[in-house]
Amino acid sequence: MIPLYPSFNFNKSHFAFQILPIATNILFFSGVAELI
């Protein structure tokens, strides 16, 4: 896949895609901790 955007934007979007699952895991586990 050839990135159409500059490498800076490509790295920033790649960083965001790595952070999203971590944020959802933190929200999920915090919600589970409240239920316990």
Residue pairs with C-beta under 8 A, 6 or more apart in sequence:
3 10
5 13
